[in-house]
């Protein structure tokens, strides 16, 4: 990031977060184990191109996988602490985990003997934790059906 002059910009956090190698691995395993070869062959016999096979056969069958990806990727990027901590120096660019840590480190919420002008005590620190967790809970509730069915794929015999 320093070589391309992106340190201390939002792009230094966004670009690495856009790559999700676990998602590539999981989708490979999913398609290799659960996509019937006969279904792909039937699509080819019907004259579908590889793109059409992916778009009309592979993608609809992977709805649970995509829902699981959305949840896992959002949770990983939302809770990311180390990358923004290293790449960002301005407190106006911090994400929520780094911003909450920077705020709480300078208050009496975690160090009662620390003298500060900020009136943040333990209830406000607890509220900051709730604010941190709330978007993850909302995304989980929206993608719950996909996460549960994706996690249980192959677990039961129909």
Secondary structure, 3 states (H helix, E strand, C coil): CCCCCCCCCCHHHHHHHHCCHHHHHHHHHHHHHHCCHHHHHHHHHCCCCHHHHHHHHHHHHCHHHHHHHHHHHHHHHHCCCHHHHHHCCCCCCCCHHHHHHHHHHCCCCCCCCCCCCCCCCHHHHHHHHHHHHHHHHHHHHHHHHHHHHHHCCCCCCC
